[in-house]
Amino acid sequence: MRPWVVLAAALLLGSCSSGERGQGLYIQRFFGECTSEYGSSTDVAKAEGECGIVTTMINAFRAAHPEARVSQNVVAWPGYSPLTAQLAARQPPDLVTMHSGVVPDYAGKGLLEPVEPYLAAAGLSPAVFTPASRQGVTWGGKMYGLPWDTHGGLWHINMALFRKAGLVGADGRPILPRSPEELLAQGRQFRARTGKPYLIQSLVGDPAGAARILYTYMMAQGAPLFSDPKHIRLNTPEGRRVAELFAQVTREGIGTSNMDTPAAIAAFMNGEGGVYPTGTWMIGQFETEEKTRGRPLFGSYSVQPFPQLYRQNLMYVSGHAWVVPKRERTAAEKQAIADFFRFMAARNGDWARTGHLPAVQAQVDGPAFRSLPHRQDIAVVATIGRALPDGVLRQNAIEGLVGEEMAAAITGQKPVAQALSDADRRVNEFLAEVQ
């Protein structure tokens, strides 16, 4: 066993109270701790934010299913070190929140249970979930989690500046580019008419953002990102095309180049640029700005999927899931998991108020979701979203390596071909060591 696993296990076992594990359904999750505000609340409709909504949902499930004897452990994001230690000690939780990009790392080692039996017991067919969310939890043809949401990159737009730039149509919607050439032309027009950058880019310390751009627009050109699960291929004509485009955006001052994520968020909220390409998880915060009189985004916020610049309208996405770590369970424990799956799937639309897209197709198509502010505009992401290929391990680590090199290309720290070649080399060397 690796030393860090031993240390993590020791810390975990030393810090758990005797009541945490309990004798019933043991749930372990991230999304923050907010028991001071929502500790006893069961009214999901009144909850706000990721922490408030998930806490209230679990409270409501506990109240509806007292026989499940629910206990809960909230872990610091992303929570995988405690889980690894629990698995090593053969005392894993019953249900765990997990990013879909991490599912292969645990499923591939036989540490998670396929969930089809639990879905069947809950009366849920795999077909009820969106293609994007279902793909995210699939490994070797089996599902290893209850899909919970889809999240990915979006264009968050300052409509006041778009109007000033002449980039709002007669229908009141933002005019977005439909090709690389239009992206540059509209960016130049925006810069000339507003004196501000078209794109606010968080390229410092945010490799995920740069990786999302490269993945999305390579997919949109029909280019495979991996030749096989152990070999990435980014230094291709398609990859260079994307990197060169965004490098030109930065060279011309159409996009910023020296901001980290907090600076980029602040810049967008303060009206210092037209578009901030970031995730679904920012919708709630920007909606608050949209409703706050006197703020630059007041009445002037729109959010759209990444524009289609190439032949196919596809986007790289990820998601969250509820997974079941493998261990022996009684029939009652298995029934409790199935009951939890049924309960949470039925309330998937409430989770969508966080900004993430529902994993249940009927929720995406239904009036409740589409009546939420801006959701009609982004619902298509649940259809056009694509995860990395089945079989690719350590996706989060790969995203970090790719994003570092893509950011170096965009900011001009490296020539495009060198940056993408370095990304290929670093990822492939890393994957060669993954067991």
C-alpha positions as CSV (number, residue, x, y, z in Angstrom):
1,M,0.0,0.0,0.0
2,R,1.3,3.5,-0.9
3,P,2.3,5.6,2.1
4,W,-0.2,8.3,1.3
5,V,-3.0,5.8,1.4
6,V,-1.9,4.6,4.8
7,L,-1.7,8.1,6.1
8,A,-5.1,9.0,4.7
9,A,-6.6,5.9,6.3
10,A,-5.1,6.7,9.6
11,L,-6.4,10.3,9.4
12,L,-9.8,9.1,8.4
13,L,-10.2,6.5,11.1
14,G,-8.8,8.9,13.7
15,S,-11.3,11.7,12.8
16,C,-14.6,9.8,12.3
17,S,-17.1,9.9,15.2
18,S,-18.6,6.7,16.3
19,G,-22.0,7.7,14.9
20,E,-20.8,8.5,11.4
21,R,-20.9,5.1,9.9
22,G,-24.0,4.0,11.6
23,Q,-25.7,0.7,10.8
24,G,-27.9,1.8,7.9
25,L,-27.3,3.6,4.6
26,Y,-24.0,5.5,4.8
27,I,-23.8,8.4,2.3
28,Q,-20.5,10.3,1.6
29,R,-20.6,13.4,-0.5
30,F,-18.9,16.6,-1.4
31,F,-20.7,19.9,-2.4
32,G,-20.0,21.6,0.9
33,E,-21.3,21.6,4.5
34,C,-24.2,23.8,5.4
35,T,-26.0,22.1,8.3
36,S,-26.3,25.4,10.2
37,E,-28.7,26.6,7.5
38,Y,-30.2,23.4,6.2
39,G,-29.5,20.8,8.8
40,S,-33.2,20.0,9.5
41,S,-34.8,21.3,6.3
42,T,-36.8,18.9,4.1
43,D,-38.3,21.5,1.8
44,V,-36.3,21.0,-1.4
45,A,-38.1,23.8,-3.3
46,K,-36.8,26.4,-0.8
47,A,-33.2,25.3,-0.8
48,E,-30.5,27.2,-2.8
49,G,-27.1,26.3,-4.1
50,E,-25.4,22.9,-4.4
51,C,-24.9,22.4,-0.7
52,G,-28.4,23.5,0.3
53,I,-30.2,21.5,-2.3
54,V,-28.3,18.2,-1.8
55,T,-28.5,18.5,2.0
56,T,-32.2,19.1,1.9
57,M,-32.7,16.2,-0.5
58,I,-30.9,13.8,1.8
59,N,-32.9,15.1,4.7
60,A,-36.1,14.6,2.8
61,F,-35.0,11.0,1.8
62,R,-34.2,10.3,5.5
63,A,-37.7,11.5,6.5
64,A,-39.4,9.5,3.8
65,H,-37.4,6.3,4.5
66,P,-36.7,6.0,8.2
67,E,-36.1,2.3,7.8
68,A,-32.9,3.2,5.8
69,R,-31.3,4.7,8.9
70,V,-29.3,7.2,6.8
71,S,-26.0,8.6,8.0
72,Q,-24.0,11.1,6.1
73,N,-20.3,12.2,5.9
74,V,-19.4,15.4,4.1
75,V,-15.9,15.4,2.7
76,A,-13.8,18.3,1.4
77,W,-13.9,18.5,-2.4
78,P,-13.1,16.3,-4.3
79,G,-13.1,13.6,-1.6
80,Y,-11.2,10.8,-3.3
81,S,-8.4,10.5,-0.8
82,P,-10.9,9.5,2.0
83,L,-12.7,7.2,-0.3
84,T,-9.4,5.5,-1.3
85,A,-8.5,5.0,2.3
86,Q,-12.0,3.6,3.1
87,L,-11.7,1.1,0.2
88,A,-8.3,0.0,1.4
89,A,-9.7,-0.6,4.9
90,R,-12.6,-2.5,3.3
91,Q,-15.1,-0.1,5.0
92,P,-16.4,2.0,2.1
93,P,-19.6,4.0,2.2
94,D,-22.8,2.8,0.5
95,L,-23.2,5.8,-1.8
96,V,-20.6,8.4,-2.9
97,T,-20.7,11.5,-5.1
98,M,-18.1,11.1,-7.9
99,H,-17.2,13.1,-11.0
100,S,-17.9,11.1,-14.1
101,G,-14.3,11.6,-15.3
102,V,-13.1,9.7,-12.2
103,V,-15.5,6.7,-12.5
104,P,-13.2,4.8,-14.8
105,D,-10.4,4.9,-12.3
106,Y,-12.5,3.1,-9.7
107,A,-14.6,0.9,-12.0
108,G,-11.6,-0.2,-13.9
109,K,-10.1,-1.7,-10.7
110,G,-13.3,-3.4,-9.7
111,L,-14.0,-1.1,-6.8
112,L,-17.5,-0.1,-7.8
113,E,-20.7,-2.1,-8.4
114,P,-22.5,-1.9,-11.7
115,V,-25.8,-0.1,-10.9
116,E,-28.1,-1.8,-13.4
117,P,-29.6,-4.1,-10.7
118,Y,-30.2,-1.1,-8.5
119,L,-31.8,0.9,-11.3
120,A,-34.0,-2.1,-12.1
121,A,-35.1,-2.4,-8.5
122,A,-35.9,1.3,-8.5
123,G,-38.0,1.0,-11.7
124,L,-35.5,3.1,-13.7
125,S,-34.4,2.1,-17.2
126,P,-31.0,3.3,-18.4
127,A,-32.8,4.9,-21.3
128,V,-34.4,7.5,-19.0
129,F,-31.0,9.3,-18.7
130,T,-29.6,11.7,-21.3
131,P,-27.0,10.3,-23.6
132,A,-24.3,12.6,-22.2
133,S,-24.9,11.6,-18.6
134,R,-25.2,7.9,-19.4
135,Q,-22.0,7.9,-21.3
136,G,-20.2,9.6,-18.4
137,V,-20.8,6.6,-16.0
138,T,-20.4,3.8,-18.5
139,W,-17.3,1.6,-18.4
140,G,-17.0,-1.6,-20.5
141,G,-20.6,-1.5,-21.4
142,K,-21.9,-1.3,-17.9
143,M,-23.2,1.7,-15.9
144,Y,-21.3,2.4,-12.6
145,G,-23.3,5.2,-11.2
146,L,-26.6,6.9,-11.1
147,P,-26.2,9.9,-13.5
148,W,-26.8,13.1,-11.6
149,D,-26.1,15.9,-13.9
150,T,-24.1,17.2,-16.9
151,H,-21.8,20.1,-16.7
152,G,-19.5,21.8,-19.2
153,G,-18.4,25.0,-20.7
154,L,-20.8,27.8,-21.7
155,W,-20.5,31.3,-23.0
156,H,-21.6,33.7,-20.3
157,I,-22.5,37.0,-22.1
158,N,-22.7,40.7,-21.2
159,M,-25.6,41.8,-23.3
160,A,-25.2,45.5,-22.7
161,L,-21.7,45.3,-24.2
162,F,-23.0,43.1,-27.0
163,R,-25.6,45.8,-27.9
164,K,-22.9,48.4,-27.9
165,A,-20.9,46.3,-30.2
166,G,-23.8,45.7,-32.6
167,L,-23.9,42.0,-31.8
168,V,-27.5,41.6,-30.8
169,G,-30.1,40.5,-33.4
170,A,-33.6,41.8,-34.0
171,D,-34.9,39.0,-31.8
172,G,-32.9,40.3,-28.8
173,R,-30.5,37.3,-28.8
174,P,-26.7,37.6,-29.0
175,I,-25.2,37.1,-32.4
176,L,-22.6,34.4,-32.0
177,P,-19.9,33.3,-34.5
178,R,-20.5,30.4,-36.8
179,S,-16.9,29.9,-37.9
180,P,-13.4,30.7,-36.8
181,E,-13.3,33.6,-39.2
182,E,-16.5,35.0,-37.7
183,L,-15.1,34.6,-34.2
184,L,-12.1,36.8,-35.1
185,A,-14.3,39.3,-37.1
186,Q,-16.8,39.7,-34.3
187,G,-14.1,39.9,-31.7
188,R,-12.4,42.8,-33.6
189,Q,-15.7,44.6,-34.0
190,F,-16.5,44.2,-30.3
191,R,-13.0,45.5,-29.3
192,A,-13.3,48.5,-31.7
193,R,-16.8,49.5,-30.5
194,T,-16.4,48.9,-26.8
195,G,-12.7,49.3,-26.1
196,K,-12.9,46.0,-24.1
197,P,-11.9,42.4,-24.8
198,Y,-14.4,40.2,-26.4
199,L,-13.3,37.1,-24.4
200,I,-12.4,37.1,-20.8
201,Q,-10.2,34.1,-20.5
202,S,-9.0,32.5,-17.2
203,L,-5.7,31.0,-18.5
204,V,-3.7,31.3,-15.3
205,G,-4.1,28.3,-12.9
206,D,-7.2,27.1,-14.7
207,P,-6.1,24.3,-17.0
208,A,-9.6,22.8,-17.2
209,G,-10.9,25.8,-19.1
210,A,-8.2,25.6,-21.7
211,A,-8.6,21.9,-22.1
212,R,-12.4,22.3,-22.5
213,I,-11.8,24.6,-25.5
214,L,-9.4,22.2,-27.2
215,Y,-11.5,19.1,-26.5
216,T,-14.7,20.7,-27.7
217,Y,-13.4,22.1,-31.0
218,M,-11.4,19.0,-31.9
219,M,-14.6,17.0,-31.3
220,A,-16.5,19.5,-33.5
221,Q,-14.1,18.7,-36.3
222,G,-14.6,15.0,-36.0
223,A,-11.1,14.4,-34.7
224,P,-10.6,11.6,-32.2
225,L,-8.8,12.8,-29.1
226,F,-7.3,9.4,-28.4
227,S,-6.0,6.8,-30.9
228,D,-6.6,4.2,-28.0
229,P,-7.1,4.6,-24.3
230,K,-3.4,4.8,-23.6
231,H,-2.5,7.4,-26.3
232,I,-3.8,10.9,-26.8
233,R,-3.4,12.7,-30.2
234,L,-3.6,16.5,-30.0
235,N,-0.8,17.6,-32.3
236,T,-2.9,17.1,-35.4
237,P,-4.2,19.5,-38.0
238,E,-7.5,19.8,-36.1
239,G,-5.7,20.4,-32.8
240,R,-3.4,22.9,-34.2
241,R,-6.3,24.7,-35.9
242,V,-8.0,25.2,-32.6
243,A,-4.9,26.3,-30.7
244,E,-3.8,28.7,-33.5
245,L,-7.3,30.3,-33.5
246,F,-7.3,31.1,-29.8
247,A,-3.6,32.1,-29.9
248,Q,-4.6,34.7,-32.5
249,V,-7.5,35.8,-30.3
250,T,-5.0,36.6,-27.6
251,R,-2.3,38.1,-29.8
252,E,-4.8,40.6,-31.2
253,G,-6.1,41.6,-27.8
254,I,-9.5,40.1,-28.5
255,G,-9.1,38.0,-25.4
256,T,-7.4,38.4,-22.1
257,S,-4.3,36.4,-21.2
258,N,-3.2,37.2,-17.7
259,M,-6.2,36.3,-15.5
260,D,-6.8,33.5,-13.0
261,T,-10.4,32.3,-12.3
262,P,-11.2,34.8,-9.5
263,A,-9.9,37.7,-11.6
264,A,-11.9,36.5,-14.6
265,I,-15.1,36.2,-12.6
266,A,-14.7,39.6,-11.1
267,A,-13.9,41.1,-14.5
268,F,-17.0,39.7,-16.1
269,M,-19.3,40.8,-13.2
270,N,-17.8,44.3,-13.4
271,G,-18.5,44.6,-17.1
272,E,-14.9,44.5,-18.3
273,G,-15.5,42.1,-21.2
274,G,-18.1,40.5,-23.5
275,V,-17.9,36.8,-22.9
276,Y,-16.6,34.7,-20.1
277,P,-16.3,31.0,-21.3
278,T,-16.7,29.0,-18.1
279,G,-19.0,26.3,-16.6
280,T,-22.6,25.7,-15.9
281,W,-21.9,26.1,-12.2
282,M,-21.5,29.9,-12.6
283,I,-25.1,30.5,-13.8
284,G,-26.5,31.0,-10.3
285,Q,-23.9,33.6,-9.3
286,F,-24.3,35.5,-12.6
287,E,-28.1,35.4,-12.3
288,T,-27.8,37.1,-9.0
289,E,-25.8,39.9,-10.7
290,E,-28.5,40.0,-13.4
291,K,-31.1,40.8,-10.8
292,T,-29.1,43.3,-8.8
293,R,-29.9,46.9,-9.8
294,G,-26.8,49.0,-10.3
295,R,-24.6,46.1,-11.3
296,P,-23.1,45.9,-14.9
297,L,-25.0,42.7,-15.6
298,F,-28.4,44.0,-14.4
299,G,-30.9,43.0,-17.0
300,S,-28.0,42.2,-19.3
301,Y,-27.0,38.6,-18.9
302,S,-27.3,35.7,-21.4
303,V,-25.7,32.3,-21.4
304,Q,-25.3,30.1,-24.4
305,P,-23.5,26.8,-25.3
306,F,-20.1,27.2,-26.9
307,P,-20.8,28.4,-30.5
308,Q,-20.5,26.0,-33.3
309,L,-17.4,27.0,-35.2
310,Y,-16.8,23.8,-37.1
311,R,-18.8,21.1,-38.9
312,Q,-20.3,19.3,-36.0
313,N,-22.2,20.9,-33.0
314,L,-20.6,18.9,-30.2
315,M,-19.2,19.9,-26.8
316,Y,-17.0,18.2,-24.3
317,V,-18.9,17.7,-21.0
318,S,-18.5,15.9,-17.7
319,G,-20.9,15.3,-14.8
320,H,-21.6,14.1,-11.3
321,A,-22.9,10.7,-10.3
322,W,-23.8,8.6,-7.3
323,V,-21.7,5.5,-7.2
324,V,-21.9,2.3,-5.1
325,P,-18.5,1.2,-3.8
326,K,-18.2,-2.6,-3.8
327,R,-18.7,-4.6,-0.6
328,E,-21.1,-7.3,0.7
329,R,-24.6,-5.9,1.4
330,T,-27.8,-7.3,2.9
331,A,-31.0,-7.3,0.9
332,A,-32.2,-4.4,3.0
333,E,-29.1,-2.4,2.3
334,K,-29.5,-3.0,-1.4
335,Q,-33.2,-2.0,-1.3
336,A,-32.2,1.3,0.5
337,I,-29.8,2.1,-2.3
338,A,-32.5,1.4,-4.9
339,D,-34.9,3.6,-2.9
340,F,-32.3,6.4,-2.9
341,F,-31.8,6.1,-6.6
342,R,-35.6,6.3,-7.2
343,F,-36.0,9.3,-4.9
344,M,-33.1,11.3,-6.3
345,A,-34.0,10.6,-9.9
346,A,-37.5,11.9,-9.3
347,R,-36.0,15.1,-7.9
348,N,-33.3,15.6,-10.5
349,G,-35.1,18.8,-11.7
350,D,-34.5,20.4,-8.4
351,W,-30.8,19.8,-8.7
352,A,-30.8,21.6,-12.0
353,R,-31.4,24.9,-10.2
354,T,-27.7,24.8,-9.4
355,G,-27.0,25.5,-13.1
356,H,-26.0,21.9,-14.0
357,L,-28.2,20.2,-16.6
358,P,-30.5,17.3,-15.4
359,A,-29.4,13.8,-16.1
360,V,-33.0,12.6,-16.6
361,Q,-34.1,13.3,-20.2
362,A,-37.7,13.9,-19.2
363,Q,-36.5,16.7,-16.8
364,V,-34.5,18.3,-19.6
365,D,-37.5,18.2,-21.9
366,G,-40.0,19.2,-19.3
367,P,-41.5,22.7,-18.6
368,A,-40.1,23.0,-15.0
369,F,-36.5,23.0,-16.2
370,R,-37.1,25.0,-19.3
371,S,-39.0,27.7,-17.4
372,L,-35.9,28.4,-15.2
373,P,-34.0,31.5,-16.4
374,H,-31.8,30.7,-19.4
375,R,-32.2,27.0,-19.3
376,Q,-34.1,26.8,-22.6
377,D,-30.9,28.2,-24.2
378,I,-28.6,25.6,-22.8
379,A,-30.8,22.5,-22.8
380,V,-29.2,21.3,-26.0
381,V,-26.0,20.6,-24.1
382,A,-27.6,17.4,-22.7
383,T,-27.8,16.2,-26.3
384,I,-24.6,17.5,-27.9
385,G,-22.4,16.8,-24.9
386,R,-19.7,14.1,-25.2
387,A,-17.4,12.7,-22.6
388,L,-13.9,11.3,-23.2
389,P,-13.8,7.8,-24.8
390,D,-14.7,4.8,-22.7
391,G,-11.5,3.3,-21.3
392,V,-9.5,6.5,-20.7
393,L,-8.2,6.5,-17.1
394,R,-7.0,9.5,-14.9
395,Q,-9.1,11.9,-16.9
396,N,-8.7,14.7,-14.3
397,A,-5.0,14.5,-14.3
398,I,-4.9,14.4,-18.1
399,E,-7.1,17.5,-18.3
400,G,-4.6,19.3,-16.1
401,L,-1.6,18.4,-18.4
402,V,-3.5,19.2,-21.6
403,G,-4.8,22.5,-20.1
404,E,-1.4,23.6,-19.1
405,E,0.0,23.1,-22.6
406,M,-3.0,24.6,-24.3
407,A,-2.8,27.7,-22.1
408,A,0.9,28.0,-23.0
409,A,-0.1,27.9,-26.7
410,I,-2.9,30.4,-26.3
411,T,-0.8,32.9,-24.3
412,G,2.2,32.6,-26.7
413,Q,4.5,31.0,-24.1
414,K,5.1,28.2,-26.6
415,P,4.6,27.7,-30.3
416,V,1.4,25.8,-31.0
417,A,3.0,22.7,-32.4
418,Q,5.5,22.5,-29.5
419,A,2.7,22.9,-26.9
420,L,0.5,20.2,-28.4
421,S,3.5,17.9,-29.0
422,D,4.5,18.4,-25.3
423,A,0.9,17.7,-24.3
424,D,0.9,14.4,-26.3
425,R,4.2,13.4,-24.8
426,R,3.4,14.2,-21.2
427,V,0.0,12.5,-21.3
428,N,1.2,9.4,-23.0
429,E,4.2,9.1,-20.6
430,F,1.8,9.5,-17.7
431,L,-0.7,6.9,-19.1
432,A,2.2,4.4,-19.7
433,E,2.8,4.4,-15.9
434,V,-0.9,4.0,-15.0
435,Q,-1.7,0.4,-14.0
